[in-house]
Amino acid sequence: MPAFEDRISFVTGAGSGIGQAMALRLASEGATVVCADINEQSAQATAARIEGLGATAVVHALDTAREEEVAAALARTCRDLGRLDVLMNNAGVGNRDWETTTAINLDGVFFGLKYACPIMAAQGGGAIVNTASIAGLGALMRPMEYHDDPVAVESASAYVAAKHGVVGLTKQFAVAFGKVGVRVNAICPGYIKTPIIAPVMAREGGAAMLTALHPIGRLGKPEEVAAVAAFLASDAASFVTGAAVPVDGGYSAR
C-alpha cells in the first residue's frame, strides 16, 4: 500500500525546487496534493505533472506571508477535500532584505503551523514538515569576509535568523500538539540545485565554492530532500517529532 494513499497533502512553494519535488513525491506515493505557490502558473505546471502520474492535484495561488490567505487556503482544503493529513511548510526565499525574508521564511511557516495544527488535532492527527536550512543550525559559511558589505550582512543575517526561528517553531509546536496526534519536524537542507542558489552559481567560481562546502563532494538534489521530508511525514516516522534533520551532504558535520 502506498505510504500516502487516501491522504490529503498541502505543499507551499510547490511551483519549483524542493516544493515541487515534495509534491511529486507525495503524489507518487498516493496522496492528493494541493499545490500552493505565489506563482499560480508554476503551481499549475506542477499539478499537470502530478496528474500525469495518475494522481489528483489542486492548485492554490498563495502568498504565505499573508496570514489571512494561509488561514483561508487551509480551511478551504479541509472543507473541499474532507481533511488535511500532511503539510509541507516549504515556501521560502533567499538573498532579500530583512522584512521580506522574515515575512516569508519565518512568518509564513508560523501561519502554516498556527492554522494547520488545530485542523489536524480536531481530526485526530497529522504530520507537518517545515523547511528550515543548514542556516537554521549554525552560521552560513562564506568564502571571504563581507563585513563591509551591508546588503550581504543584512540578507545573510535575515536568512539565518528566520531559519533558526523555523527550527524553534518546529520544536515548540511539536511539544504543544504532540499529545493530540500532530507530529512536527523540520528538514535542514544544504545547498540544493534549485533556483534559490542560481545567483551564486552564476558567479565565476560560485559552483565550485558551494560544492566545496559539502564533504560529500557535490550539491544536493531536490528529490533527495523530498525523500527525507516524505519519510518524516509518513507513518514510518511515527515516533519522530520535534526533530531538525540535516539533509546537507555533511555540511553541518564539520
Residue pairs with C-beta under 8 A, 6 or more apart in sequence:
1 30
2 29
2 30
3 29
3 30
3 230
3 234
3 235
3 236
4 26
4 29
4 30
4 31
4 85
4 86
4 230
4 233
4 234
5 29
5 30
5 31
6 30
7 30
7 31
7 32
7 85
7 86
8 31
8 32
8 34
8 77
8 81
8 82
8 83
8 84
8 85
8 86
9 23
9 26
9 31
9 32
9 33
9 34
9 85
9 86
9 87
9 88
9 233
10 33
10 34
10 36
10 73
10 74
10 77
10 84
10 86
10 87
10 88
10 116
11 19
11 22
11 23
11 26
11 33
11 34
11 35
11 36
11 87
11 88
11 90
12 19
12 36
12 37
12 62
12 64
12 87
12 88
12 89
12 90
12 91
12 108
12 112
13 19
13 36
13 37
13 64
13 90
13 91
13 92
13 131
14 20
14 22
14 23
14 33
14 35
14 36
14 37
14 42
14 43
14 46
14 88
14 90
15 35
15 37
15 38
15 39
15 41
15 42
15 43
15 45
15 46
16 37
16 39
16 42
16 46
16 194
16 195
17 192
17 194
17 195
17 196
17 222
18 90
18 131
18 189
18 192
18 194
18 222
18 225
18 226
18 229
19 37
19 46
19 88
19 90
19 91
19 131
20 42
20 46
20 49
20 222
21 221
21 222
21 223
21 225
21 226
22 88
22 90
22 225
22 226
22 229
22 230
23 33
23 35
23 46
23 50
23 57
23 88
24 46
24 49
24 50
24 53
24 226
25 223
25 226
25 227
25 229
25 230
26 33
26 86
26 88
26 230
26 233
27 33
27 50
27 53
27 55
27 57
28 53
28 55
29 230
29 234
30 55
31 55
31 85
31 86
32 55
32 56
32 57
32 58
32 81
33 47
33 50
33 55
33 56
33 57
33 58
34 57
34 58
34 59
34 60
34 73
34 77
34 81
35 43
35 44
35 46
35 47
35 50
35 57
35 58
35 59
35 60
36 43
36 59
36 60
36 61
36 62
36 64
36 73
36 91
37 43
37 46
37 60
37 61
37 62
37 91
38 61
38 62
38 63
38 64
38 91
40 59
40 61
43 59
43 60
43 61
44 59
46 57
47 57
47 58
47 59
48 57
50 56
50 57
51 57
58 77
58 80
58 81
60 73
60 76
60 77
62 69
62 70
62 73
62 91
63 69
64 70
64 91
64 104
64 107
64 108
64 109
64 111
64 112
65 103
65 104
65 107
65 108
67 107
67 111
67 114
70 108
70 111
70 112
70 115
71 111
71 114
71 115
74 84
74 87
74 112
74 115
74 116
74 119
75 115
75 119
77 84
78 84
78 119
83 123
84 116
84 119
84 120
84 123
84 126
85 120
85 126
85 127
86 126
86 127
86 128
86 129
86 233
87 112
87 116
87 120
87 126
87 127
87 128
87 129
88 128
88 129
88 131
88 229
88 233
89 108
89 109
89 112
89 113
89 116
89 128
89 129
89 130
89 131
90 129
90 130
90 131
91 104
91 108
91 131
92 104
92 105
92 108
92 131
92 196
93 100
93 101
93 104
93 105
93 196
94 101
94 155
94 159
94 196
94 197
95 155
95 159
95 199
96 104
96 155
96 158
97 154
97 155
97 158
98 154
98 157
98 158
101 155
101 158
101 159
101 162
102 158
102 161
102 162
102 165
105 158
105 159
105 162
105 163
105 166
106 161
106 162
106 165
106 166
106 169
109 130
109 131
109 165
109 166
109 169
110 169
112 128
112 130
113 128
113 130
113 169
113 173
113 184
116 126
116 128
117 128
117 173
117 176
117 177
117 182
117 184
119 126
120 126
120 127
120 128
120 177
120 181
120 182
121 177
121 180
121 181
121 182
124 181
125 180
125 181
125 182
125 183
126 181
126 182
126 183
127 182
127 183
127 184
127 185
127 232
127 233
127 234
127 237
128 173
128 182
128 183
128 184
128 185
128 233
129 185
129 186
129 187
129 229
129 232
129 233
130 166
130 169
130 170
130 184
130 185
130 186
130 187
131 166
131 186
131 187
131 189
131 229
132 163
132 166
132 167
132 170
132 186
132 187
132 188
132 244
133 159
133 163
133 166
133 188
133 189
134 140
134 188
134 189
134 190
134 246
134 248
134 251
134 252
135 159
135 160
135 163
135 164
136 160
136 163
136 164
136 165
136 166
136 167
136 186
136 188
136 244
137 167
137 188
137 244
137 246
137 252
138 252
139 160
140 156
140 159
140 160
141 213
141 251
142 156
143 209
146 152
146 153
146 156
147 153
163 188
166 186
167 186
167 188
167 244
170 184
170 185
170 186
170 242
170 243
170 244
171 242
171 244
173 182
173 184
174 183
174 184
174 185
174 241
174 242
175 242
177 184
178 241
178 242
183 232
183 237
183 238
183 240
183 241
184 241
184 242
185 232
185 237
185 240
185 241
185 242
185 243
185 244
185 245
186 243
186 244
186 245
187 225
187 228
187 229
187 232
187 244
187 245
187 247
188 244
188 245
188 246
188 247
188 248
188 252
189 220
189 225
189 247
189 248
190 213
190 214
190 219
190 220
190 246
190 247
190 248
190 249
190 251
190 252
191 197
191 210
191 213
191 214
191 219
191 220
191 251
192 219
192 220
192 221
192 222
192 224
192 225
193 219
193 220
193 221
193 222
194 222
197 210
197 219
200 206
200 209
200 210
201 207
201 210
207 219
210 219
211 217
211 218
211 219
213 251
214 220
214 248
214 249
214 250
214 251
215 249
215 250
215 251
215 253
215 254
216 249
216 250
217 249
218 249
219 249
220 247
220 248
220 249
224 247
225 247
228 245
228 247
231 237
232 240
232 243
232 245
246 252
246 253
